[in-house]
Amino acid sequence: MTEQNPELIAGRYQLVERIGQGGMGRVWRGLDQQLFGREVAVKEILFPPGMDDDDRAVLLRRFTGEARAAVTLSHPGVITVHDVVEHHGAPVIIMELIRGQSLAAAIRSHGRLPVRRVAEIGAAMLDALAEAHRARIVHRDIKPDNVLLTKDRVVLTDFGIAHLADATTKLSHSGIVIGTPQYMPPEQLDGKRPTPANDLWALGATLYHAVEGRLPFEAEGLHALAVAVFTSPHRSPVHAGPLTPVLDALLTKDPAQRVGASEAAEMLASVLRSSAGPDASAEQGAMRERAPEPEPEPTPTPAHTPASTADPRVTPAPVPDAPVPVPDAVAENASAPPMPQQAPPSPPSPLPTPTVLDSGSVAGTPRGPVPDRPTTPPVPVPQGESPVTLDVAAGSDLRGPTAAQRRGLTRRSAVLGTALAVLASGSLLTWALTREDDAARGGAAGSGAGNPSVTVVIGVDAPLSGGLSPMGVGIKNSADLAARTANESRHVPGVTFEIKALDDAADAAKGAANATRFVADDKVLGVVGPLNSAVARTLVPSLARADVVNVSPGNTDPTLTLGHDWAAGTGSRPHSTYFRTIATDVDQGPFAARYLHEARKTKLYVIDDTSAHGIALTAGLTAEFTELGGTVVGTEQVDPAERAFAGLAVRVRASGADAVYFGGYYDTAAPLSQQLKQAGVNVPLMGGDGIFDQQYLTENPQAEGDLSTQIGVPADASEAGQEFLARYRKANYPEPPGWYGPYAYDATWALIEAVKTLVTDNGGTLPDNARAKLSPAVAGVAFDGVTGRVAFDGNGDTVNRTLTVYAVNDGSWSIAAPSAPTTP
């Protein structure tokens, strides 16, 4: 079929020019002669060479039928199909002609796209896919080439090879792969019947490509690529920021555990909310870091950074804004300075001793997403020092969306592959989840005289391998110590407790698989863990569906207890089975503001790294600091990959700030602090737990006097904690308990106390429906644990939420010495 051929397609469609070609078809610009020469896109489906007549006939019937089904779709995000005809034995699809640019062409031209723009594209694609899925149509070939960007639309195209969800025959029965392997999920590569989950994986791969500038999986050849998809984790995103949890959820290998469309839409909405506002364009520019490929960058344009209370002498730095241009061209599936010397200011006034402050938040303050904990255990603090803590009353007003930020120092997931068995024979690949035996279950020692008649298993999900294993092993050992203690004291007569520990390797996919194993073991009544919030988002829903209670010693994502809409004040508890013994991140910003206010810091320069964590901290801090009467003399956002801050140092020095607050992570904060000191800005830099890392000290020899907050308190800060540490050492565990061990001990004991309540209320025996009854029993526990009072509010959060202030003293993090408590 050529444009020179005067023959009309179906007697009405005249070809004008070819505008694109892919593996499954050619696209032409055409004219509909029966509608006054209206421009249309004409797509000719190309059959694989060498196909016999029978297979060709089957494919023709299928393509034609499914394309005609796509005609029924009416949605601004779905390309309009006008007609489906047959021409010389091949199907031809007549569609609206979209003037714009494909997402693939945008990536090729401009490298990776800004996070906010990718979230906008993803939300629009999800809305269109939801319409298709309601019509029982699975697209099967979502990829950047099939996403068109116009001035006001994001349009999905190529529904011509869509597969009806109720179809029973396979298009691939002859070895033909329908779709693009780089964007296909494991089950589609395996020839399984297509479902909407296929499209969600492909959406994740597409958004990953857009925000990272590269594919989540790459290998030489189809076979190697398929093996990688089956068995390997996708590459850890580097530039995705708050989109990281969305990508992890969409790229979950098991379709049963993959995030659904509605939840994915909520997650994307949370990303957009966190970056909304007058500085949204600044976020777009900041999140667009340099692309690894040698494509040209767009010309930067200044973007405003919020500084409503800033000193007028401070000029915000230009932030590159990188919108994706949309040329007025047809594209349908187309391939498409030295720092001035200045005398240093007078030495700053010494910081007062920290005080015990309340954590009340300013009403209406939006909070952005927040991260998981640092990767390295905190520096040990000598016994006898008292921490500065923040006690939060139950029921405090908590606001703000959250998402775990993926950075090198955080406890967020690298999402490793689920354990998969791969069998390859010719072009056929099969996969299956592996299920380990019960070897992971270890009986708790010291069960006392006689054998109790009932065994209750408490699961532990933690990273027992990988970079976070020191903390994970400490969690496992601490849970084991609690079980030993209960057994030795016969705390629950007639019941012995065992620990079943499974390794999640800080991987959301493994957490989901572990949840399945816990649920399958009917002796497991509750689970302690996980450490990571990213893992919790896959583990908790599966446990909740089976009434398995989950008490975490480490998750800090507020959405786990308050839901995705909590920032708007309309959130609700997602899972009645989920509890935690540690505070969340939402109080760090306000707490730091009160600390600095008590330190007589009145002029503050606020900086964040555009991460969800950084935005959350600075939003809470700014509102609280100004409420207390302080002045924010400058606000700025920096690229998290930036390491040169000479210009920023000049602006901070000119502002007269007596303290700098940085919302972000140590790898950006360390050079920032060092260069500020080198520029004569001799004021403390304070941050959240994202900078509380040994690497901050290693990479910043001028960190002396800098400050950080950390959620919780060290175990040796209390008599109960010291007693726990003594018993832990006596048990001869080879690894220390770490920061989260005491919280894991209390989480395990909360389950033990709840089991005791069930047994007592049931006349001395465990009821048959113990799983279903355990959640309300956990909700009612209240006891003095090794970390303080252990009890839960109506959302499942601990009522004992504390924070600790650390200062860099003689090159080490140490707890700042307290004084008498005061209130603001």
N, C-alpha and C positions, 0 to 999 in steps of 0.2 A: 504494500500500500504506500503510495508516494503522493506528494502534493502536486506532482506534474500529471498524475493520472486524472483525466477529466471526469472519470466515473464518480458519481455521488454515492456516499455511503447510505444504504437504505433509501436511496432515491432522494435524499434531502440534505445530507451533511457534506459540505465541500471542504477538503483539506487545504490549508493555507501554508503552514510551515510546521516542521517538527520542533518541539520545544523541550523534549526530554525523553530519556530512555532508561529503564531499569531492567532488572533481571527477569521481570514477569511481563513487561509491556513497554510500548512506545506511546508517547503522548504528542498530540498534534493540536495546533490551534486551528479551529475550523469555523465555518459559517453555516448556520441553520437557514437554508434557503426558503423554508416554509414559514419562517418567522422573521421575515424582512432582513435577513442577513445577520441575525443575532450571533455574537461570538460565543463559541462553546469550546470546551476541551474534549478532544476525542481520544479515548484510550483504547489501544489495540492490545489485547492479551496475546502474549507470545507463548506458545506451547514449547516444551523442551524438545530438542531434536531427537529423532529416532523413536518417538512414541508411536505405538501401533494404533490402528484405527479404532479398536475397541476402547482403549484407554482415552484416546482423544475424544471420542464420543461421550464418555462418562464425564470427563472434565468439562466439556462444552456444556453439558446439561447442568452440572453443578455450578459453574461460574455464572451461567446465564440466570439460573434460579436464584442464586444468592445475591447477585447484583440487582436483580429486580426486587428482592426483599429490601435491599438498601434504599431503593427508591422511596420506600415508605417512611424513611427517617426524615424528620423536619426539625432541624436544630441549627442555630447560627454557627456552631462549632463543627458541623458535619457538612462536607461539601455536598451540594445538591446534585443528585443524579437525575437527569432529564429523561434518559431513554437507555434501553439496552437492546442491541440488535445483533444480528449475526452477519458476518461478511466473509465470504470465501471459507466457511467452515470454522471461523474463529469468532469469539464474542468481542463486541466493541461496545464500550460504555461511553455515553455522551453525558458530560458533566458541565457544571458552570465553570467559567474561566476565571480563575483567581489571579488578580494582579498583585503580586507581592513577592516574597522571598521565602524559600523553604528554610526550616530551622537548620538543616544540614548546611545550606549555603551560608547562613549567618555564622555558624561555627567555623566554617572554613575561612570566612572573610575576617572575622574578628576574634577568633580564639574563644576561650570560655566566656560565658555570659554572666552578668551580675546575678547574685543570688536571688534578689527580689524579682528580677525579670523572669528567671527560670521558674520561680514559685508561681508567678502569674500565668506563665504558659502551662505549667502543670495543672493548676486549678481549672483553667479553661479546657484542657484536654480531658480531665476527669469528668467535667460536666457533660462533655460530648459523649464520652464513653458510657456514662451512666444512661444516657438516652438510648444508645445502641444496645446496651445490655438489657434494658427494659424491653426492647423489641426482640430479645433473644438472638442478637447478632454479636458475635465475637470477631473483632477486627483481624487478629492473628498476625498483623504485620505493622505494628506501631514502631516507628523509627523516625529519626529526624527528617529523612527525605519525605515522609508522608505527613509532615506538620508544616502548614503554610502560615506565614505571618504577614498580615496586611496592616494597614494603618490602625484599624480598629477591631480586628478579628484574629483569633487563632483557630485555624481550620484543619480538621482531620480529613485526609483524603485516602483514596485507594481502598474503599470498602468493597471494591469489585471482587476481591478474593476473600472477603469475609466468610466466616463459617457459622451457619446457624447453630445455636446451642443445642438444638434437639436433633441435629443430624447424626446418623449412626454409621455412615460409611466414611472411610478415610480417604482424603485426597492423596495421602502419601502411600497408598497401598503398593504403588509401583516403585517405591524408593524416591518419590518426588517430595522434596521438602518445601512446604508452603510457608513462606515467611523468610526473615533474614536472620541467620543463625546468631549473629553478634547480639541480637536483641531478644532471642528466644529463651524461655525458661526451660528448666530441665524436663518437665513433663511434656512440653511441646517437641523438644528434640527427641524424646522417647516415643513419639507418635501417640501419646495419650489423647483422648477425646478433648477437644478445646473447651475451655471454660472462661468466664470473665477474669479469673485469676491470671490467665496467660497474658491478657492485655495489661494487667497491673504490673507484672514483672517487666514487660516491654516498656511501659511508661517509666518505670524506675531506671531502666538502662538508658532510655532516651534523655531523661532529666540529668542523669549522671554524666552522660556525654556532653550535655549542654553546659553544665556548671563546672565540670572538670576539664573539658577540652580533650578528653580521651575516653576510650571505652572501658567499661568495668572489667571486661575479660578480653585478653588478646592472646592468640596462639597461631602457630603456623599450620594452616590446614583445618578443614572442618572437623576431622576426627579429634585432633588435639584440642580444638576449641570446645567441642562437646565434653571431652573429659574434664577440661578446666571448669566448665559450667557445673558439671555434676559433682566434682570433688574438691574444688578450691574456693576459697573466699574471694569475693570481688575485691578489687584494689581499695584500700582505705582512702576515702575521699580526703583531699588536702584543702580544697577551696570551698567546700559546700557549706561550711558554717552551720547555721541552724537548719539547713536542709538535710544534714547528715542522717538524723533519725528517720526522715521520710524515705531516703534512699535505702537505708538498712531494712526498713520494714517492707518496702516494695520488692527488694531483691532477696527476700527470704526464700530459700530453695524449696521448702515444703509448701505446696500451694494451700494446704489446710491451715498452715500457720501464717501465711502471707497476709498482710494487712488488707482489709476490705476497702472498697471505694469510699464509703462514708467516713471511715476513720482516717483514711489518707487525705480526704478533703478537709477534715478538721485540722489535721497536722499542717497542711499547707496554709490553711487560713490562719493558724497560729503564727507561722513564719511571716505571713504578710502583715498581721497585726503588730508583730514585734518590730517590724521595720516601717510601719506606717507613720505618717505625720509630716511636718514641714521639712524634716531632714531625710526624707525617703530617697531623694536623688543622691544625697551624699552617701547614703548606705550603698546604693547601687554602684557608685564610683569606687567606694572603698572596698567593697567585696570583689570587684573585678580586679584581680591581681594580674601580674604579667603572665601571658600565656607562654607555655614551654615551646610551642612551635614558632618558627620565625615569621609569623604573619605580622603585617603592620598593625599597630595599635591605632584606634581612633583618636582624634585630637581631643585632649581634655578640655573640659569647660569648668569654670568655677562653680562650686556648689556651696550653699550656705550651711554653716554648722551652727546649731542653736547656741545662743549665748545671750539670752534675754537679760540676764543680770550681769553681763560681762562689763569689765572696765572698758571705756571707749577707746583706750589706747591699744587694745588688743585687736589685731586683725586676724580673723580666722584664716587658716591655710587653705588654699584651693584644693578641693578634693575632686579627682577625676570622675566624671560621670560618663558612663558608657552605654547609652541606649543603643539598641540594635536598629540600624537604619533599615527602612523598607523602601527600596527603589521602586519607581513606577515602571516595573518591567514584568513581563509574563514569566511565571515560574510555576510549573506544575510537575512535581516529581523530578525537577531538574537536578543534574549533578552540580551539581552545582559549585654655695659661696663661702669663703672663709668667714668664720664667726668674728664679729668685732670684739676687741678686747674691752673689758669693763671691770672695774674693781669689784670684788665680791661684796655682797651686802653684809651688813652687820650680822653676827651670828644669831641664829634664831633663838627665841626664848626656849628654855628647856621644857620638855613635855612633862606635865604633871603625872603623878602615878595614876594608872587607869582606875576606873571606878566601876562598880556594879550598876548597870543601867538597865531600864526596862526597854522592851523592844517594840513598843507600840508603833504602828505604822501610820503614816499620814493617809487619811482617807482619800480614796480616789486616785492614789498614785499607781500608775500602770507599772507592772513589772515585766521585764522581758525574760526570755528563757535563761536557764542556769545550767551549770555543768555538773559533772560528777567530780569525785575527789582526786587529789594528786596521785601520781603513780608511786612516789617514794614515801615510805613511812615518815612521820614527823620526827624531828630530832628529839631524842630522849631528854626529858627535863628532870633535874635532880629532885629527889623527894624532899618534901618540906616546903616547896614553893607553892603558893596558892594561885590558882588561875583567876583571871578576870572573866567572869561568866555573865551571861545574859539569860535570865529566866523569863520565859514567855508564858503568859497565862493561857490556859486552854481557851479555845474559841476566839483567839485573836483574829482580827480581820486580815485575811491574806488575799493578795491580788496578784495577777500577772501570769501570762502564759509562760510555758517552759519547754525546753528541749535540750537534750544533752549535747554539749558542744564537743566536737571531735578535735582533740589536740594531742600533741605528743605526751603532755604531762598528765592528762586526765584519765579517769577510769572509764572512759567510754569505750564502746565496743569496736573492735576491729572486724567484727562479723566474719568469723571463720566459717568454713563449709560444714554443713551437717554431715555426720558419718554416712558415707554413701558407698554402695557396692556398684562397680561399673563392669558390665559385661559387654564386650564389643565383638560383633560378628558381622563382617562386611560393613554395610551402612547402618546397621541396626544397633542402637545403644539403649540399654535398659538401666534403671537405677532403682534403688530401694533404700529406705532408711534402715540402718542397722540398729539392733537393740542389744545392748550388752547384758550379760547375766547379772546375778545379784552379788558379784564379787565386790562391788563397791560398798556393800553394806557391812559395816564393822560393828560388832557388838560392843556396847559400852562396858568397861571393866568395872569390877567391884559391885556386883549385883546383890551382895549380901547373902545371908544364909538361906538356903532353899531356893527353888526356882519359882518365880511368880507364874501364875497360870496364863497371863495375857502379856503379849509383847506389843508395844506401841513403837512404831518406827517414826523418827523425826528426820525428814530429809534435810540435807544441806546442799544448796546450790551456790558454788563459789568458784572463782578462778584458781584452780589448783595447779595449773601450769601456765607458762607464759610470764610476761613481765609483771603482772599483778599477783603472782602466786604467793609472795610473802604475806600479803594481806589476806588472800583467800585461805591459805593454810592456817593462818591465825584464827580466822572465823571458824573453820572446821574444828580445830583443836578446842576452841572455847566452847563450842556447842557440845563436843564430846565430854568436856569437863563438867558441864551442867548435867548431862545424862548420868555420868558417873556419880556425881554428888547425890542426885535423886535416888539412884539405885542403892548406894551405900547406906543412905539414911532411911530407905524404904518410905520415901516421901509420899508415894501413892501406893498404899497397900494393894497387893494383887496385880501390880503392873510393873513391868521392867521396860526400860527405854533403851532403844538402839538408835544409832546414827547411821544414816545412809547418805554418804557424801558423793556427789556427782560434780565433775569438772565442767564448768562452762567456758573456761579460757577467756572470759570477758567477751564472749561472742553471743550475740542475740540469737543466732540460729541454733547454737548448741543449747542455749537456755530453753528454747522452745522444745527441742528434742528431750531434754531432761524433764521438762514438765510432763510430757507424755509418759515417761518411765515412772515418775512419782505417782501419777494418777493410776497407772496400771497395777501398782503394788498396793493391795487393799489394806496393808498394815500401816501405810504412810497416812498419818492423820494431819500432819502439818509440815511445813517447809520453812527453814531458816535461810534467808538470803533473798535475792542475790546481792552482790556488792554493787553492781552497775545498774543505773537507771535504764540504760539501753537494753540490757538483758531483761530487766523487770517488765518492760513493755511487751515482750513476747512471752515471758513465763507466767506472769500474773493472770492474764485472761484465761489461759488454759487450765490453770489450777482452780480458778474461780468457777469455771463451768462444772468442775467435778466436786465442788464444795471443799476443796483442800485449802486450809488456812495457810497464809503466807505472812511471816513476820520478818521484815528486813532490818539488818543492822547498818545498812549503808546507802540505800536509795534516797536521793534528795530531790527528785523531780516532783513538784507539787501536783502535777496533773494526775499522778498515780492515786492520790487521795481526794483531789478536788475536781477532777475532770478538766477537759480542754477549755471550757468556757468560764473558768473561775475568775479571770481578769475582768470580765464583764459583770461579775456578780451573779451569774446565773449557773455557775458550776454545781455539780452534784457528785457525790461519791460514786465512782464507776464500779467498784468491786467491794462488797461487804466483807470479803474474806482477806483483804489486804490490810496489814498494819506495819508500823515501823517504830523502832526504838530510838531513832536519831532524828534530829531536826532537819528541816529543809533549808534551802539557800535563801529564801525570801527575806530573811532578817539581816543579812550581812550589810547591805548598803546603809539602812537606817542606823544600825548599830555603830558602824564606822563613823557616820555623821555625828552621832552623839559623843563618841570617843574624842573626835577631833574638836568638837565644841567644848568639851570639858578640858581639853588641852589648850584652850584659848587660841585656837586657830580660827580666824575670822574671815580670811580671804582664801578661797579654795579654787584651784585650777583642776578641772575634771576632764579626764581623757578616757576613752574606751577604744577597744580594738575591733569594734563592729560585730563582735561575736554575740551570741544570745546571752551568754554569761555576762560579758562586759556591759551590755546595754541594760540588763536587769539590775546589776549592782549600781551603776551610775544613776539610773532613774530613781531608785529608792534613796540613794544617798543625797542627790540633789534636792529632792523634795523635802527631806528631813532637815538638811542643813539650812536651807532657806527658811523653813518653818521656825528653826531655832534662832534666827536672826543673822545667820552668816551670809556672806556674799560669794556667789560663784563668779569669779572674775574672768573666767574663760572656759569654754568647752570645746573639745576637739575629738575627732575620730581619726584613728591611724590604721593604716593597712597592717594586718597582723603579720605579714611577711616583711614589713619594713624594719630596717636596723639602723637607719641614719636619721637622727632627730635634731640636727643642728638648728634648723629653722624653728622647730617647735621649742627648743630650749631658749632661743632668743625671745620668743613670744611669752613664754612662761616667766622668764626673768623680768621682762618689761611690765608684766601684769601686777607685780608686787605680791604675788601669792605667797602665803606663809605655809602652805602645804599643797601637795599634789595628790590627787586620788586617781588611781588607774584601775579601770575595770577590764580585766583580761587575764593573760597567762604569763608565766615567768619568762618564756623565751622572747617575748616582746618587752616585758617590763624591765628585764635586767639591763639591756643596752640603753633603754630610755632613762632609767635611774642613773646609770653611769654617766651618760652624756649630759644630763641635767647638772650633776655635781661638777663635771668638768667645765661647764659653762658658768659656774659660780652660783647656781641655784641651790643654795645650802639649806634646803628645807626637806622634811621627810616625805618620801613617797609611800602612800598606803594603798594596799590592795586587798582583795578577798583571798579565799583559799587557793585561787588559781595561781598566785605567786608564792604560796607557802610550800616551797619545794627546795630541796638542797641545791638543785641546779641554779636557782636564783642567786645563791651565794657564790657558787663556783664561777658563774659567768659574770658576776658583778662585784669586783673587789671594793667598790665604793658604796656598798649597800648598808653600811653602818647607820643605825638610826631609823631605817625603814621599818614599816609596820605591816602586819597582815592579820586578818581574822581567820579563825578555823572553827568549823562547826564541831560542837562537843567539847569535852574536857579530857585531859589525860587521866589514865586510870589511877596514877599515884597521887592525884590531887585530893583524894578522899580516903578515909579509913577503910571503907568497904572496898574501894578499888585496890588499895594496897593489900588487903587480905586476899582478894581475887588473884593478884599477881603472885603472892606467896604460894597459894594452892596450885596455880598454874606451873610454877617452877618445880614444886614438889612432885607433880605428875610427870616430870621429865619429858615434856614435849621438846623436841629439838629446835623448834622455831619459836620466836617470841609471838605474843598474841597480836601485836600491832595495834594501830589506833582503833580498829573496829572490833577486836576480839571481845572486849568487855560488853559492847552493845550486842554482839552475837550471843554471849552468855545470857544476857537478860532476855533476848528474844527467845532463846530456847527455854528459859525458865518460865516465860509467859505461857508457852505451849504446855509445859509440864503442869503449871498451876491450873490451866484450863482443863486438862485431862483430869486432874484431881477433882475439880468441880463436877465434871460429868459423872465420875465414879461415885462421888459422895451423894449426888442427887439421885443416882440410880440404885441406891441400896448397896453400894460396895462393888458393883460390877460395871464394866464398860458397856454402854448401850449399843445396840446393833447399828443405829444410825449416828454413830459418833462423829463422822465427818460433818454431817449437816448441822450437828449441835455444837461443834467446837467453835465456830466463828462467834456466836453470841457469848460463849463462855470466855473467849479471849477478850472480847470487848469489855467484859466486866472485871477483868483481873486488876488488882492494885496491890503493889508490894514495893518494899524498899530493895532495889537491886544494887548491883555493883556500880552502876552509873548514876544512881539517884532514884527518885521515885519513878516506878514503871506503871503507867496507866495510859489509856488511849482516849482521845476525844471522839466525837461522833463521826469523824471522817477517817478514823484509824491512825491519826498522827499521835505521836507521843505528847503528853502534856508537859514533859520535862525537856524543854528545848533550850539549849545553852550554846553560847559562843565563847571563844577564848581569844584574847589579844596576844599576839606574839610580836616581839621586836628583835631586830638584828643587833646583837650585843657581842662584841669581840669576834665577829665573823660567824656567829651561830644564831639560829633561831632560839629564843628563850621566852618563857612566859613573862610578861611585864608584871612587876610587883604591884599588888593591889593596895588600895587605901580604903577608908571607910565608905560604905555604900551611900550613894546619893541618888536622887531622882531629878530629871530635867525639869 
